[in-house]
Amino acid sequence: MHELSIAISIVEVSEEAACEQSGRVVAVHLKLGPLSGVVKEALLSSWPLACERSSLKGSRLEIEDGVIAGFCTQCGVVQPAESIQSMACQVCGTPMPDIRTGREMEIVALEISD
């Protein structure tokens, strides 16, 4: 389960940011794309263990689901994909080999208390 090592890395990065702000992390907000290779439920279940011996103990991990989108040559703009199984434009159905979003795993916000 590589999600535990990912959770530990998120804790470390969050602790550094909280130290710079002289505060305590209450919640970490993460954006997770469906193509990131990370299982959301496994990451959430490993969070308490990753935080156990850190200043984030008792904090929340809030995960926002990302969207798969790619550049549609027919529409000429970035459009959402029909599904994870069909990398085609949701608007016109054209296949989209140029995927622009959906692979991300990024910390988008930290809730820090004094």
C-alpha positions in Angstrom: 0.0 0.0 0.0 2.0 3.0 -1.3 -0.7 5.3 -0.1 0.8 5.3 3.4 4.1 6.6 2.2 2.2 9.3 0.2 0.3 10.2 3.3 3.5 10.5 5.3 5.0 12.8 2.6 1.9 15.0 2.7 2.3 15.2 6.5 5.9 16.2 6.2 5.2 18.9 3.7 2.3 20.2 5.7 4.3 20.3 8.9 7.0 22.4 7.1 4.3 24.9 5.9 2.7 25.1 9.4 6.1 25.8 11.0 6.6 28.7 8.6 3.2 30.1 9.6 3.8 29.3 13.3 0.6 27.4 13.5 -0.9 23.9 13.7 -2.5 22.1 10.7 -6.2 21.4 11.3 -7.0 20.1 7.8 -5.2 19.3 4.5 -7.1 19.9 1.3 -5.9 17.7 -1.5 -6.9 17.5 -5.2 -6.6 13.9 -6.5 -7.1 13.0 -10.2 -8.6 9.7 -11.2 -5.4 8.9 -13.2 -3.0 9.7 -10.3 -2.6 6.0 -9.4 -3.6 6.7 -5.8 -6.6 5.0 -4.3 -8.6 7.7 -2.4 -10.1 5.3 0.2 -6.6 3.8 1.0 -5.1 7.3 1.4 -7.9 8.4 3.7 -7.6 5.2 5.8 -3.8 5.6 6.1 -4.1 9.3 7.2 -4.5 8.7 10.9 -1.5 6.4 11.0 0.7 8.8 9.0 -0.3 11.6 11.5 0.2 9.5 14.6 3.6 10.8 15.6 3.4 14.2 14.1 1.9 17.7 14.9 -0.9 16.8 12.5 -2.4 14.1 14.8 -6.1 14.6 14.8 -6.2 16.6 11.6 -8.5 16.0 8.7 -7.6 15.0 5.1 -10.2 16.5 2.7 -9.9 15.1 -0.8 -11.4 16.9 -3.9 -11.9 14.6 -6.8 -10.1 15.8 -10.0 -11.6 15.6 -13.5 -10.1 14.1 -16.6 -9.9 16.6 -19.3 -8.0 16.9 -22.6 -7.5 19.0 -25.6 -10.2 18.3 -28.2 -9.0 19.0 -31.7 -12.6 19.2 -33.0 -13.8 21.7 -30.4 -10.4 23.5 -30.2 -10.5 23.8 -26.4 -9.8 21.6 -23.3 -13.0 19.6 -22.6 -13.9 17.0 -19.9 -13.5 13.3 -21.0 -16.6 11.1 -21.3 -15.2 8.7 -18.6 -12.0 7.1 -17.4 -12.7 4.3 -19.8 -13.3 6.6 -22.8 -10.8 9.4 -23.3 -13.2 11.1 -25.7 -14.6 14.7 -25.6 -17.7 14.8 -23.6 -19.2 17.4 -26.0 -18.5 16.0 -29.4 -17.1 12.5 -28.8 -13.8 13.0 -30.6 -10.9 10.9 -29.1 -8.5 13.1 -27.0 -4.9 11.7 -26.8 -3.7 15.0 -25.3 -4.9 14.6 -21.6 -4.3 17.8 -19.7 -5.8 17.1 -16.2 -6.6 14.0 -14.2 -3.1 12.9 -13.1 -2.7 15.4 -10.4 -2.2 14.9 -6.7 -1.6 18.3 -5.1 -2.1 20.1 -1.8 -4.4 22.9 -2.7 -4.9 24.4 0.8 -4.0 24.0 4.5 -6.2 25.0 7.4 -3.9 26.3 10.0 -4.8 27.5 13.5 -2.8 29.7 15.8 
